[in-house]
Amino acid sequence: MSYNSDILVIGAGPAGLSFCSEFAGKNVKIIVIEQLAREVLEKPPFDAREIALTHLSCEIMQRLGIWERVPEDEIFRLREAKVINGTSPYQLHFPQPMRARGGETDRLGYLIPNHRIRQAAYEVVKEQSNVQILTERSVGDVHIHNDNVSVTLDNGEIVIAKLLVCADSRFSSTRQKIGVPTDMHNFGRTVITFRVNHTESNGHTALECFHYGRTLAILPLTEHMSNMVITIDSDKAERIINLSDEELAQDIYTQTGGRLGDIKVASTRHTYPLVGTHARRFYAQRCALIGDTAVGMHPVTAHGFNLGLQGADILAKQVIRALEKGEDIGSQSVLTSYNFKHMLNTRPLYHGTNVVVKLFTNESQPARMLRSAVLRVSNNLPIVKKMISRQLTG
């Protein structure tokens, strides 16, 4: 069996579905290939990942109709953020940001559970008459021609499209099949994430604690519930994973110095290998990369999904502009324009983040002193602090 479409999207994750939703009401046919079952797309399981959203991401999600489908009580306000180095009481503080035209906002951004974003994006796209989602399928072979791309699926079906969009994770096999080189950095660390309840208020303030031996991020949800993100050397992760809920709660109490009061583990635990990726370009002939397939960020700056959403938005605008002009949507000019615009967003953030992570996970005495100095300089130079804050808010 064969299918013909204008655009073929590989991956029905948030980036791929957000891209599809940009074409609601447009005269363009889209086919989406997804390995998961439709039941999983309709009701994604809880995975303990809380997605920090910038104001720009919120605006894009609202425009696409995704925001309104997230339950209101699962949109959490992020008011401020602080960074702590080791055992030092000194903090790098990012207060509530100032609007460009004056007046203080009441938040740096928002936190929404990953599974809720996935579910909301799917609910939007499934109502689009111009999108067809083929589930429980994966890509076998990819053949690129002058005027189209032909993709053979694992079940023998063939999909032909003018443009192939790869959105199938930072470990994308499709990216490899189309010959896009990628820089990959294995941090040798594991992320362990879960929710806790606590008796003291978190003040809707995120904490990034660069403790010696591990990093602990505290993401505020409700005033007395937070998401814990432990990043630790992979050879030490098993000890934490195997702790009882009571032992884990005590471990977090010790790591936070009791600032959150009594702690109780409130969810299942989930682990993820920490690998950063950045494609050296975001396109090939008639192919484009978005989401984690384009760039997979270290979570310390919480920009992974934000960059994925921006990339999907930039690519969609380039394609829609070509459609409106009657031009080839898979042309080199469309793809190189997208590549140039999105590279400006991602490359400085990706490499800058990796430099910061390398410094703040270095346990040598000179590095510890430099870490402290960086925090103090950042706190006391308004222009530096403003630049970092703008990156946080988008």
WONOR-V323403 format. One record per pair of residues at least 24 apart in sequence whose ideal C-beta (glycine too) atoms are under 8 Angstrom apart, sorted by the first residue. I is the first residue (numbers start at 1). J is the second residue. D is the distance in Angstrom with one decimal. If there is no record, write none. Layout:
I_J_D ; I_J_D
This chain:
1_156_7.9 ; 1_157_5.0 ; 1_158_7.6 ; 2_157_6.8 ; 2_158_4.3 ; 2_159_7.2 ; 2_160_6.8 ; 3_31_5.6 ; 3_132_7.6 ; 3_134_7.8 ; 3_157_7.0 ; 3_158_7.3 ; 3_159_4.6 ; 3_160_7.2 ; 4_29_7.7 ; 4_159_7.8 ; 4_160_5.1 ; 4_161_7.6 ; 5_29_4.7 ; 5_30_6.1 ; 5_31_4.2 ; 5_132_7.7 ; 5_159_6.6 ; 5_160_7.3 ; 5_161_4.7 ; 6_30_6.8 ; 6_161_6.4 ; 6_162_5.3 ; 6_163_6.9 ; 6_329_6.5 ; 7_31_7.5 ; 7_161_5.8 ; 7_162_7.0 ; 7_163_4.9 ; 7_164_7.9 ; 7_165_6.2 ; 7_319_7.4 ; 7_329_7.1 ; 8_32_7.9 ; 8_33_7.0 ; 8_149_6.8 ; 8_151_6.1 ; 8_159_5.3 ; 8_161_3.7 ; 8_163_7.2 ; 8_164_5.1 ; 8_165_7.0 ; 9_33_7.2 ; 9_165_4.6 ; 9_167_6.0 ; 10_139_6.0 ; 10_151_7.8 ; 10_164_7.1 ; 10_165_7.0 ; 10_166_5.1 ; 10_167_6.2 ; 10_168_4.7 ; 10_172_7.9 ; 10_174_5.0 ; 11_166_7.2 ; 11_167_3.8 ; 11_168_3.7 ; 11_169_6.9 ; 11_172_8.0 ; 11_291_7.1 ; 11_293_7.2 ; 12_36_7.2 ; 12_41_5.8 ; 12_122_6.9 ; 12_125_7.9 ; 12_133_5.9 ; 12_135_7.7 ; 13_118_6.8 ; 13_167_6.1 ; 13_168_7.8 ; 13_169_7.3 ; 13_291_6.3 ; 13_292_7.8 ; 14_114_7.8 ; 14_117_5.2 ; 14_118_5.6 ; 14_121_5.3 ; 14_291_7.4 ; 14_305_6.4 ; 14_308_6.8 ; 14_309_7.4 ; 15_167_4.8 ; 15_290_5.1 ; 15_291_2.8 ; 15_292_7.1 ; 15_293_7.9 ; 15_305_7.8 ; 15_308_4.0 ; 15_309_6.8 ; 15_311_7.0 ; 15_312_5.2 ; 16_165_7.1 ; 16_167_3.5 ; 16_168_7.8 ; 16_290_7.2 ; 16_291_6.5 ; 16_312_7.6 ; 17_118_7.8 ; 17_121_3.9 ; 17_122_6.0 ; 17_124_7.3 ; 17_125_4.9 ; 18_60_7.5 ; 18_61_7.7 ; 18_64_6.3 ; 18_66_6.9 ; 18_121_5.8 ; 18_308_7.8 ; 18_309_5.7 ; 18_312_4.6 ; 18_313_7.5 ; 19_165_6.2 ; 19_167_6.9 ; 19_290_6.0 ; 19_312_3.9 ; 19_315_6.5 ; 19_316_5.6 ; 20_125_4.9 ; 20_128_6.9 ; 20_131_5.1 ; 21_64_4.5 ; 21_65_6.9 ; 21_66_6.8 ; 21_121_6.8 ; 21_124_4.9 ; 21_125_5.5 ; 21_128_7.1 ; 22_64_6.7 ; 22_312_7.0 ; 22_313_6.8 ; 22_316_3.5 ; 22_317_7.7 ; 22_320_7.1 ; 23_128_7.4 ; 23_130_6.5 ; 23_131_7.5 ; 23_316_6.9 ; 23_320_7.4 ; 24_64_7.9 ; 24_65_7.7 ; 24_124_7.8 ; 24_128_5.4 ; 24_130_7.8 ; 26_130_6.8 ; 26_320_6.7 ; 26_323_6.7 ; 27_130_7.8 ; 27_323_7.4 ; 28_130_6.2 ; 28_319_8.0 ; 28_323_6.3 ; 28_329_7.6 ; 29_130_5.6 ; 29_132_7.8 ; 30_128_7.9 ; 30_130_6.1 ; 30_131_4.7 ; 30_132_7.3 ; 31_131_7.8 ; 31_132_5.1 ; 31_133_7.9 ; 31_134_6.5 ; 31_159_5.6 ; 31_161_7.0 ; 32_125_7.7 ; 32_131_6.5 ; 32_132_7.1 ; 32_133_4.5 ; 32_134_6.8 ; 33_134_5.5 ; 33_137_5.3 ; 33_138_7.2 ; 33_139_6.5 ; 33_151_7.5 ; 33_153_6.7 ; 33_159_7.1 ; 34_133_6.2 ; 34_134_7.1 ; 34_135_5.1 ; 34_136_7.7 ; 34_137_7.1 ; 35_135_7.9 ; 35_136_6.8 ; 35_137_7.0 ; 35_138_5.0 ; 35_168_8.0 ; 36_135_6.4 ; 36_136_7.3 ; 37_135_5.8 ; 37_136_5.6 ; 38_133_7.4 ; 38_135_4.6 ; 38_136_7.9 ; 41_118_7.5 ; 41_122_4.8 ; 41_133_7.3 ; 41_135_6.8 ; 42_119_7.4 ; 42_122_6.6 ; 43_119_6.7 ; 44_114_7.9 ; 44_115_4.1 ; 44_118_4.4 ; 44_119_5.4 ; 44_122_8.0 ; 45_115_6.3 ; 46_113_7.0 ; 46_115_5.5 ; 46_267_7.0 ; 46_268_7.1 ; 47_114_5.7 ; 47_115_5.9 ; 47_270_5.4 ; 48_193_4.4 ; 48_194_5.2 ; 48_195_6.6 ; 48_227_6.9 ; 48_267_5.8 ; 48_268_6.7 ; 48_269_6.9 ; 48_270_4.3 ; 49_113_7.2 ; 49_114_4.0 ; 49_115_8.0 ; 49_193_6.2 ; 49_270_7.3 ; 50_76_7.5 ; 50_111_4.7 ; 50_112_7.1 ; 50_113_5.9 ; 50_114_7.1 ; 50_219_5.0 ; 50_221_6.9 ; 50_227_4.4 ; 51_111_6.8 ; 51_112_5.4 ; 51_113_7.3 ; 51_114_5.3 ; 51_117_5.9 ; 51_302_7.9 ; 51_305_4.9 ; 52_78_6.5 ; 52_109_5.8 ; 52_110_7.5 ; 52_111_5.7 ; 52_206_7.6 ; 52_219_7.1 ; 52_302_3.6 ; 52_305_8.0 ; 52_306_7.7 ; 53_109_5.3 ; 53_110_4.6 ; 53_111_7.3 ; 53_112_6.3 ; 53_305_7.2 ; 53_306_6.6 ; 54_109_5.3 ; 54_303_7.9 ; 54_306_5.0 ; 54_392_7.1 ; 54_393_5.4 ; 54_394_2.5 ; 55_109_6.4 ; 55_393_5.4 ; 55_394_5.4 ; 56_306_7.3 ; 56_310_7.1 ; 56_394_3.8 ; 57_109_7.9 ; 57_305_7.1 ; 57_306_4.8 ; 57_309_5.1 ; 57_310_7.6 ; 57_394_6.2 ; 58_109_7.5 ; 58_110_6.2 ; 60_309_5.5 ; 60_310_7.6 ; 60_313_5.4 ; 61_117_8.0 ; 61_309_7.3 ; 64_124_6.5 ; 65_124_5.1 ; 66_117_7.2 ; 66_120_4.8 ; 66_121_5.3 ; 66_124_5.5 ; 67_120_7.6 ; 69_119_7.7 ; 69_120_3.8 ; 69_123_5.1 ; 69_124_6.6 ; 70_112_5.8 ; 70_116_5.1 ; 70_117_6.9 ; 70_120_4.9 ; 71_116_6.7 ; 74_112_6.4 ; 74_113_5.8 ; 74_116_5.3 ; 75_110_5.8 ; 75_111_8.0 ; 75_112_5.6 ; 76_110_6.5 ; 76_111_4.2 ; 76_112_7.0 ; 76_204_7.9 ; 76_220_6.8 ; 76_221_4.6 ; 76_222_7.0 ; 77_106_7.2 ; 77_107_4.9 ; 77_110_6.5 ; 77_111_7.9 ; 77_204_5.3 ; 77_220_8.0 ; 78_107_5.7 ; 78_108_5.0 ; 78_109_4.9 ; 78_110_6.0 ; 78_111_5.5 ; 78_204_6.5 ; 78_206_5.9 ; 78_219_7.7 ; 78_220_6.6 ; 79_106_6.6 ; 79_107_5.3 ; 79_108_6.6 ; 79_203_7.0 ; 79_204_3.9 ; 79_205_6.1 ; 79_220_7.8 ; 80_108_6.4 ; 80_203_7.2 ; 80_204_7.2 ; 80_205_4.4 ; 80_206_7.4 ; 81_108_5.9 ; 81_205_6.6 ; 81_206_4.4 ; 81_207_7.6 ; 81_208_7.1 ; 81_392_6.6 ; 82_205_6.2 ; 82_206_7.3 ; 82_207_5.4 ; 82_208_7.3 ; 83_207_7.8 ; 83_208_4.8 ; 83_210_7.2 ; 83_375_6.3 ; 84_207_6.4 ; 84_208_7.1 ; 84_209_4.6 ; 84_210_6.7 ; 84_211_7.9 ; 85_210_5.3 ; 85_360_7.3 ; 85_368_7.8 ; 85_371_4.9 ; 85_372_5.6 ; 85_375_5.5 ; 86_210_6.6 ; 86_211_6.3 ; 86_212_5.4 ; 86_368_6.3 ; 86_371_7.3 ; 86_372_7.9 ; 87_211_7.7 ; 87_212_7.6 ; 88_372_6.2 ; 90_372_7.0 ; 90_375_6.5 ; 90_376_6.9 ; 91_375_7.8 ; 92_375_4.5 ; 92_378_5.5 ; 92_379_5.1 ; 93_379_6.8 ; 94_385_7.4 ; 94_388_7.1 ; 94_389_5.4 ; 94_392_6.3 ; 97_389_5.7 ; 97_393_5.3 ; 107_204_7.6 ; 108_206_7.7 ; 108_389_7.7 ; 108_392_5.7 ; 108_393_5.7 ; 109_392_7.0 ; 109_393_6.0 ; 109_394_7.4 ; 111_219_5.7 ; 111_220_7.3 ; 111_221_6.4 ; 111_227_7.5 ; 114_305_7.9 ; 117_305_7.4 ; 134_159_7.9 ; 138_173_8.0 ; 139_168_7.7 ; 139_173_6.7 ; 139_174_5.2 ; 139_177_6.9 ; 141_177_7.3 ; 142_174_6.7 ; 142_177_4.5 ; 142_178_5.8 ; 144_178_6.8 ; 144_284_7.1 ; 144_285_5.1 ; 144_286_5.7 ; 144_287_7.0 ; 145_286_7.9 ; 148_286_7.0 ; 148_330_7.7 ; 149_286_4.9 ; 149_287_6.6 ; 149_330_7.5 ; 162_286_7.0 ; 162_328_7.0 ; 162_329_5.5 ; 162_330_4.6 ; 163_286_6.0 ; 163_287_7.5 ; 163_288_6.9 ; 163_319_6.9 ; 163_329_5.2 ; 163_330_4.0 ; 164_286_6.1 ; 164_287_4.5 ; 164_288_7.4 ; 164_330_7.9 ; 165_287_7.6 ; 165_288_5.2 ; 165_289_7.9 ; 165_290_6.1 ; 165_315_7.1 ; 166_287_6.5 ; 166_288_7.1 ; 166_289_5.0 ; 166_290_7.3 ; 166_293_4.7 ; 167_289_7.8 ; 167_290_5.1 ; 167_291_4.5 ; 167_292_7.9 ; 167_293_5.6 ; 167_312_7.8 ; 168_293_5.9 ; 169_291_7.9 ; 169_292_5.3 ; 169_293_6.4 ; 169_296_7.9 ; 170_275_6.6 ; 170_276_7.9 ; 170_277_4.4 ; 170_292_4.1 ; 170_293_6.8 ; 170_295_8.0 ; 170_296_3.0 ; 171_275_7.7 ; 171_277_7.8 ; 172_289_7.7 ; 172_292_7.9 ; 172_293_4.3 ; 174_293_7.4 ; 175_279_6.6 ; 175_289_6.2 ; 175_293_5.5 ; 178_284_4.4 ; 178_287_4.8 ; 179_284_6.0 ; 180_279_5.3 ; 180_280_7.1 ; 180_281_6.3 ; 180_282_8.0 ; 180_283_7.7 ; 180_284_5.5 ; 180_287_7.8 ; 180_289_6.5 ; 181_279_7.4 ; 181_280_4.7 ; 181_281_7.8 ; 182_277_5.6 ; 182_278_6.9 ; 182_279_4.8 ; 182_280_6.5 ; 183_277_6.9 ; 183_278_5.0 ; 183_279_7.8 ; 183_280_6.5 ; 184_275_6.4 ; 184_276_7.2 ; 184_277_4.9 ; 185_275_6.9 ; 185_276_4.4 ; 185_277_7.5 ; 185_354_6.3 ; 186_273_7.7 ; 186_274_7.7 ; 186_275_5.1 ; 187_274_4.4 ; 187_275_6.9 ; 187_276_6.8 ; 187_298_6.9 ; 187_357_7.1 ; 188_233_6.3 ; 188_234_5.8 ; 188_274_7.7 ; 189_231_5.4 ; 189_232_6.2 ; 189_233_5.8 ; 189_234_5.9 ; 189_274_4.3 ; 189_361_7.9 ; 190_231_7.5 ; 190_232_6.2 ; 190_233_7.7 ; 190_234_4.6 ; 190_237_3.9 ; 190_271_5.6 ; 190_272_7.1 ; 190_273_6.2 ; 190_274_6.4 ; 191_229_6.3 ; 191_230_7.2 ; 191_231_5.4 ; 191_271_6.6 ; 191_272_4.5 ; 191_273_7.8 ; 191_274_5.5 ; 191_299_6.6 ; 192_229_7.6 ; 192_230_4.4 ; 192_231_7.9 ; 192_232_7.1 ; 192_237_6.3 ; 192_240_5.8 ; 192_241_6.4 ; 192_269_6.1 ; 192_270_7.5 ; 192_271_5.3 ; 193_227_6.5 ; 193_228_6.6 ; 193_229_4.8 ; 193_230_7.3 ; 193_269_7.3 ; 193_270_5.5 ; 193_271_7.8 ; 193_272_7.5 ; 194_227_7.4 ; 194_228_5.7 ; 194_248_7.8 ; 194_265_6.3 ; 194_266_7.8 ; 194_267_5.1 ; 194_268_6.8 ; 194_269_4.4 ; 194_270_6.9 ; 195_221_7.1 ; 195_225_6.2 ; 195_226_7.1 ; 195_227_5.4 ; 195_228_7.3 ; 195_265_7.6 ; 195_266_4.5 ; 195_267_3.9 ; 196_225_7.1 ; 196_226_5.9 ; 196_227_8.0 ; 196_228_5.7 ; 196_249_6.8 ; 196_252_6.3 ; 196_260_7.8 ; 196_263_5.2 ; 196_264_6.4 ; 196_265_5.6 ; 196_266_5.5 ; 197_224_6.0 ; 197_225_5.3 ; 197_263_7.3 ; 197_264_4.8 ; 197_266_4.7 ; 198_224_5.8 ; 198_225_7.4 ; 198_226_6.6 ; 198_260_3.8 ; 198_261_5.3 ; 198_262_6.7 ; 198_263_5.0 ; 198_264_7.6 ; 199_224_6.9 ; 199_260_7.5 ; 199_261_3.4 ; 199_262_4.6 ; 200_224_7.8 ; 200_259_6.7 ; 200_260_5.0 ; 200_261_3.5 ; 202_226_5.2 ; 202_260_6.5 ; 207_256_8.0 ; 208_300_6.7 ; 209_255_7.0 ; 209_256_7.6 ; 210_360_4.3 ; 210_361_7.4 ; 210_371_6.8 ; 211_255_6.4 ; 212_363_5.6 ; 212_368_7.7 ; 213_363_7.2 ; 214_255_7.9 ; 215_300_7.1 ; 215_360_7.4 ; 215_361_6.9 ; 216_252_7.7 ; 216_255_5.4 ; 216_256_7.5 ; 217_299_7.4 ; 217_300_7.4 ; 218_256_7.1 ; 218_260_7.6 ; 225_266_6.4 ; 226_260_7.0 ; 228_252_6.0 ; 229_299_6.7 ; 231_274_6.5 ; 231_299_7.6 ; 231_300_7.7 ; 234_273_7.3 ; 237_271_6.8 ; 241_269_6.7 ; 241_271_6.4 ; 274_298_6.8 ; 274_299_7.8 ; 276_350_7.0 ; 276_353_7.8 ; 276_354_6.3 ; 278_346_6.8 ; 278_347_7.1 ; 278_350_4.8 ; 278_351_7.9 ; 281_339_5.7 ; 281_343_8.0 ; 282_311_7.4 ; 282_335_8.0 ; 282_338_6.6 ; 282_339_4.6 ; 282_342_5.6 ; 282_343_6.9 ; 283_335_3.9 ; 283_336_6.8 ; 283_338_6.7 ; 283_339_5.0 ; 285_332_7.5 ; 286_330_4.1 ; 286_335_7.8 ; 287_335_7.7 ; 288_315_5.6 ; 288_335_5.7 ; 288_338_6.1 ; 290_315_5.8 ; 294_342_6.9 ; 294_346_7.0 ; 295_346_4.6 ; 295_350_5.7 ; 297_349_7.2 ; 297_350_6.4 ; 297_353_6.3 ; 298_353_5.3 ; 298_354_6.6 ; 298_357_5.3 ; 300_353_6.3 ; 300_356_6.9 ; 300_357_5.7 ; 300_360_8.0 ; 301_349_6.8 ; 301_353_5.0 ; 301_356_7.8 ; 301_391_7.2 ; 301_392_7.8 ; 302_392_7.8 ; 303_349_5.9 ; 303_353_7.6 ; 303_391_7.5 ; 306_394_6.0 ; 307_345_6.2 ; 307_346_5.6 ; 307_349_7.0 ; 310_342_7.2 ; 310_345_5.7 ; 311_342_4.9 ; 311_345_7.5 ; 311_346_7.6 ; 314_338_5.7 ; 314_341_5.0 ; 314_342_5.3 ; 314_345_8.0 ; 315_342_7.5 ; 349_391_7.1
